[in-house]
Amino acid sequence: MLPNTGKLAGCTLFITGASRGIGKAIALKAAKDGANIVIAAKTAEPHPTLPGTIYTAAEEIEAAGGKALPCIVNVREEQQIINAVEKAVKTFGGIDILVNNASAISLTGTLETATKKVNLMMDVNVRGTYLTSKACLPYLRKSKNPHILNLSPPMNLNPMWFKNHCAYTISKYGMSMCVLGMAEEFRGEVAVNALWPKTGHPLMPDFFLDVEIDTTAVKQEGYGTAKEEKKLIRSQQEGADAAKAKTESAVAVPSGPVAETFRVIQGAVTEEYVRSTQGVFQFELSGDGGGTWYIDLKTKGGSAGFGKPPLTADVVMSMSSADFVKMFTGKFKPTLAFMTGRLRIKGNMALAIKLEKMLSQLNSKL
């Protein structure tokens, strides 16, 4: 982490979505310089799954050396934005920096994205950014060194970044277009820029940065998948010969690497995983050893196996059997699988991320 310079001492930062995540990290960094932080976020009461409120963030900011003003703001509500801006100016005398960090996300395809999700992303990401900027600009223009910083990506028009989550990409690029437009409109008065993380967790290139993706590695993944599928075919053919001795009326549970992976997962499931995850995952796998599989981390005791899950799935993941095995054995990162279109996800993305974290703990056993 870069050392603090003290240049933000006495400056007032208006940060949307500052109760957690990157927004709070920016707030804490500025607080160490002695800055005034307006926490413009909607979480006033503790959330059942997400950490932090505007008040706990305020305590951390003041402990770090800054001054905090927590304001309940849903950026979908213009009047709440205006009220918070006026309160900030009254409390601190002005606004020097606006950080448009609040954002909504749904990484789903066109047919899977509910209209209310589309409205949410457009309202928070595009409209919220635009209206907050509009409300702050009269005061920013009075500052000695005014800035607007949007947490939005470079406008990469590679179709890869549209095909799996078109609505989300449109909404984030809308934030980036605010940067392009306002930077030119207020040139010489207010500096307007964008910030986008280069890497996510685990350390993989973030969305919209395909220049950083090693396409050779992706092709090698594809080549590896083909070889793996050939091995699976041979394995399944051998298994089929042995299966002829069994009664045809028996329900056939696929054997091979996929079945073995789920066997290990079943043995690794603990009450702690169930308690901390509270989700049901369904896998639609193509190729040998495929079919419908599940991991139930919601029912007491948990379970994993072949067929439909005992409860309605919260997340449905579709991919090839070979990629599934490689993903669960740590040879293929879920982030890369999703970004390259080899993993399709429907449902609760927050739970999908929880499963990814669990994978890193299971890899040693697989």
C-alpha positions in Angstrom: 0.0 0.0 0.0 1.3 3.5 -0.9 2.2 5.7 2.0 -0.1 8.6 2.9 1.1 12.1 1.8 -1.2 14.3 3.8 -2.4 16.0 0.7 -6.0 15.3 1.5 -5.9 16.8 4.9 -9.0 19.1 5.3 -10.5 18.0 1.9 -14.1 16.8 1.8 -14.8 13.6 -0.1 -18.4 12.6 -0.9 -18.3 8.8 -1.5 -21.3 6.8 -2.5 -21.5 3.2 -1.3 -18.8 3.9 1.3 -20.1 1.6 4.0 -18.1 -1.4 2.7 -15.8 -2.7 0.0 -13.7 -0.4 -2.2 -15.7 2.7 -1.2 -14.8 2.2 2.4 -11.2 1.3 1.6 -10.9 4.7 -0.3 -12.5 6.4 2.7 -10.1 4.9 5.2 -7.1 5.8 3.0 -8.2 9.4 2.8 -9.1 9.5 6.5 -5.4 8.7 7.4 -4.6 12.0 5.7 -7.1 13.8 7.9 -9.8 14.2 5.3 -13.6 14.7 5.9 -15.6 11.8 4.6 -19.3 11.9 3.7 -20.5 8.3 3.8 -23.4 8.3 1.3 -24.8 4.8 1.5 -28.2 3.1 2.2 -27.2 0.6 4.9 -28.2 2.1 8.2 -29.2 -1.2 9.9 -26.9 -4.3 9.9 -27.4 -6.4 6.8 -28.1 -10.2 7.4 -25.2 -11.2 5.1 -23.1 -8.1 4.2 -20.8 -6.5 6.8 -20.9 -2.8 7.8 -23.3 0.1 8.1 -22.8 3.8 7.5 -22.3 4.2 11.3 -19.7 1.4 11.7 -17.9 2.9 8.7 -18.0 6.3 10.4 -16.4 4.9 13.5 -13.6 3.3 11.5 -13.0 6.5 9.6 -12.7 8.6 12.7 -10.4 6.0 14.3 -8.2 6.3 11.3 -7.9 10.1 11.7 -10.6 11.5 9.6 -14.0 13.2 10.2 -17.1 11.3 9.2 -20.6 12.3 8.2 -22.8 9.3 7.7 -25.8 10.0 5.4 -28.6 7.5 4.4 -28.5 7.7 0.6 -30.1 5.5 -1.9 -28.7 6.9 -5.2 -32.0 5.9 -6.9 -33.7 8.6 -4.9 -32.6 12.1 -6.2 -33.9 14.0 -3.2 -31.8 11.8 -0.8 -28.7 12.7 -2.9 -29.6 16.4 -2.8 -30.2 16.3 1.0 -26.9 14.6 1.7 -25.0 17.1 -0.5 -26.5 20.0 1.3 -25.8 18.4 4.6 -22.2 17.9 3.6 -21.7 21.5 2.5 -23.3 22.7 5.7 -21.1 20.5 7.9 -17.8 20.8 6.1 -18.1 24.0 4.0 -18.0 22.4 0.6 -17.1 19.3 -1.5 -13.7 18.8 -3.0 -13.9 15.2 -4.3 -16.8 13.0 -5.4 -16.3 9.2 -5.7 -19.1 7.5 -7.5 -18.6 4.0 -6.1 -22.2 2.7 -5.5 -23.0 0.0 -8.0 -25.4 -2.9 -8.7 -24.4 -6.1 -10.4 -26.2 -9.0 -12.0 -23.9 -11.2 -14.2 -26.7 -12.8 -16.1 -27.7 -13.2 -19.7 -30.5 -11.3 -21.4 -33.2 -13.9 -21.0 -32.2 -14.6 -17.4 -32.1 -11.0 -16.2 -35.3 -9.9 -14.6 -36.6 -6.4 -15.5 -36.3 -5.3 -11.9 -32.6 -6.2 -12.1 -32.2 -4.2 -15.3 -33.9 -1.2 -13.7 -31.7 -1.5 -10.6 -28.4 -1.6 -12.5 -29.4 1.3 -14.8 -30.8 3.4 -11.9 -27.8 2.8 -9.6 -24.9 2.7 -12.0 -25.9 5.2 -14.7 -28.6 7.4 -13.3 -27.2 7.4 -9.8 -23.8 8.4 -11.0 -25.2 11.1 -13.2 -27.5 12.6 -10.6 -24.9 12.6 -7.8 -22.4 14.3 -10.1 -25.0 16.8 -11.1 -25.8 17.6 -7.4 -22.1 17.9 -6.4 -20.8 19.9 -9.4 -21.9 23.4 -8.3 -19.9 22.9 -5.1 -17.0 21.1 -6.8 -16.6 24.1 -9.1 -15.9 26.3 -6.1 -13.1 24.0 -4.8 -9.5 24.7 -5.3 -8.7 21.2 -6.6 -12.0 19.4 -7.5 -12.2 15.9 -8.7 -14.9 13.3 -9.7 -13.8 9.7 -9.7 -16.1 7.0 -11.1 -15.5 3.3 -10.3 -16.0 2.2 -13.9 -14.1 0.3 -16.6 -12.4 1.2 -19.8 -14.9 1.1 -22.7 -13.7 -2.2 -24.2 -16.1 -3.0 -27.2 -14.9 -6.6 -27.5 -18.2 -8.6 -27.7 -16.8 -11.0 -25.1 -17.7 -8.4 -22.4 -21.3 -8.1 -23.6 -22.4 -11.7 -24.4 -22.8 -13.1 -20.9 -24.0 -10.0 -19.0 -25.2 -7.4 -21.5 -27.3 -5.3 -19.1 -24.5 -5.1 -16.5 -21.9 -4.1 -19.2 -24.2 -1.4 -20.6 -24.7 0.1 -17.1 -21.0 0.1 -16.2 -20.1 1.6 -19.6 -22.8 4.3 -18.9 -20.7 5.3 -15.9 -17.6 5.5 -18.1 -19.5 7.6 -20.6 -20.3 10.1 -17.8 -16.5 10.3 -17.3 -15.9 11.0 -21.0 -18.7 13.5 -21.3 -18.2 15.5 -18.1 -14.4 15.5 -18.4 -14.8 17.4 -21.6 -17.8 19.5 -20.5 -16.0 20.7 -17.3 -12.4 20.7 -18.7 -10.3 23.3 -16.8 -12.8 23.4 -13.9 -13.2 19.8 -12.6 -11.0 16.8 -13.2 -13.1 13.8 -14.1 -11.6 10.3 -14.2 -12.3 6.6 -13.8 -10.7 4.0 -11.6 -11.1 0.2 -12.4 -9.3 -2.6 -10.4 -6.8 -4.4 -12.6 -7.3 -7.7 -10.7 -10.1 -9.4 -8.6 -10.0 -12.3 -6.2 -8.3 -14.6 -6.8 -5.7 -12.6 -8.7 -7.1 -12.7 -12.2 -7.6 -9.9 -14.7 -10.9 -8.1 -13.9 -13.8 -7.7 -16.2 -13.4 -5.6 -19.4 -9.6 -6.0 -19.4 -9.1 -8.6 -22.1 -5.7 -7.2 -23.0 -4.5 -8.8 -19.8 -5.9 -12.2 -20.5 -3.3 -14.7 -21.7 -5.1 -16.0 -24.8 -2.4 -18.6 -25.3 -3.3 -20.0 -21.8 -7.0 -20.0 -22.8 -6.2 -21.9 -26.0 -4.1 -24.3 -23.9 -7.0 -24.8 -21.6 -9.1 -25.7 -24.6 -6.5 -28.1 -25.9 -6.2 -29.6 -22.4 -10.0 -30.0 -22.3 -10.1 -31.8 -25.6 -7.4 -34.3 -24.3 -9.2 -34.7 -21.0 -12.5 -35.4 -22.8 -10.7 -38.1 -25.0 -9.4 -39.7 -21.8 -12.9 -39.5 -20.3 -14.4 -41.1 -23.4 -11.9 -44.0 -23.2 -12.6 -44.3 -19.4 -16.4 -44.3 -20.0 -16.1 -46.9 -22.8 -14.1 -49.1 -20.5 -16.7 -48.5 -17.8 -19.5 -49.3 -20.2 -18.1 -52.7 -21.0 -18.0 -53.6 -17.4 -21.5 -52.2 -16.8 -23.0 -54.7 -19.3 -22.8 -57.3 -16.6 -25.2 -55.2 -14.4 -29.0 -55.3 -14.8 -30.3 -52.9 -17.3 -33.1 -51.8 -14.9 -30.7 -50.3 -12.5 -30.4 -46.5 -12.4 -27.0 -45.7 -13.9 -25.0 -43.2 -11.9 -22.1 -41.9 -14.0 -18.6 -43.0 -13.0 -15.3 -41.4 -13.7 -13.6 -38.1 -12.7 -16.9 -36.2 -12.2 -18.3 -38.9 -9.9 -15.1 -39.1 -8.0 -15.0 -35.3 -7.6 -18.5 -35.3 -6.1 -17.6 -38.2 -3.8 -14.7 -36.2 -2.4 -16.9 -33.1 -2.1 -19.5 -35.2 -0.2 -16.8 -36.3 2.2 -15.5 -32.8 2.7 -18.9 -31.1 3.5 -19.1 -30.0 7.1 -21.7 -28.2 9.2 -19.5 -25.2 9.1 -19.7 -25.0 5.3 -23.4 -25.4 5.5 -23.8 -22.7 8.2 -21.6 -20.2 6.4 -22.9 -20.8 2.9 -26.6 -21.5 3.0 -27.0 -22.3 -0.6 -27.9 -25.0 -3.0 -25.9 -25.4 -6.2 -26.9 -27.3 -9.3 -24.5 -28.3 -12.1 -25.6 -29.0 -15.6 -22.5 -30.8 -17.1 -22.1 -31.7 -20.7 -19.9 -34.5 -22.0 -18.9 -37.8 -20.5 -19.9 -38.3 -16.8 -22.1 -35.3 -17.1 -25.8 -34.8 -16.4 -27.3 -33.0 -13.5 -25.4 -32.9 -10.2 -25.7 -30.9 -7.0 -24.1 -29.6 -3.8 -26.6 -28.9 -1.0 -25.0 -26.5 1.5 -28.4 -25.4 3.0 -29.9 -28.6 4.5 -28.6 -29.7 7.8 -25.6 -31.9 7.3 -25.2 -31.0 3.6 -24.9 -33.4 0.7 -23.6 -33.7 -2.8 -24.3 -36.1 -5.6 -26.0 -37.1 -8.9 -29.5 -35.9 -9.9 -31.7 -32.9 -8.9 -30.9 -31.3 -5.5 -33.3 -31.9 -2.6 -34.2 -28.2 -2.6 -34.7 -25.7 -5.4 -31.2 -24.5 -6.5 -30.1 -21.0 -5.7 -27.4 -21.2 -8.4 -27.2 -23.2 -11.6 -23.9 -23.6 -13.3 -23.5 -25.0 -16.8 -20.2 -26.2 -18.2 -18.4 -29.2 -19.6 -17.6 -32.2 -17.4 -13.9 -31.8 -18.2 -13.8 -28.1 -17.2 -15.8 -28.9 -14.0 -13.2 -31.4 -12.9 -10.3 -29.0 -13.7 -12.1 -26.2 -11.8 -12.7 -28.2 -8.7 -9.1 -29.5 -8.7 -7.6 -26.0 -8.9 -6.4 -26.4 -12.6 -8.9 -23.9 -14.0 -9.9 -20.7 -12.2 -13.7 -20.1 -12.0 -13.1 -16.4 -12.8 -11.3 -17.3 -16.1 -14.0 -20.0 -16.9 -16.7 -17.4 -16.5 -14.9 -14.6 -18.3 -14.2 -16.8 -21.3 -17.8 -18.1 -21.6 -17.0 -21.7 -20.6 -19.0 -21.3 -17.3 -22.5 -20.1 -17.4 -24.1 -19.0 -14.1 -27.8 -18.4 -13.3 -29.1 -17.3 -10.0 -27.4 -15.8 -6.9 -24.0 -14.5 -7.8 -23.0 -13.8 -4.2 -23.5 -17.5 -3.5 -21.5 -18.4 -6.5 -18.6 -16.3 -5.2 -18.9 -18.1 -1.8 -18.6 -21.5 -3.6 -15.4 -20.2 -5.3 -13.9 -19.4 -1.9 -14.9 -22.9 -0.7 -13.1 -24.4 -3.7 -9.8 -23.0 -2.6 -10.2 -24.8 0.7 -11.3 -28.1 -1.0 -8.5 -28.1 -3.6 -6.0 -29.8 -1.2 -8.4 -32.7 -0.8 -9.3 -33.1 -4.5 
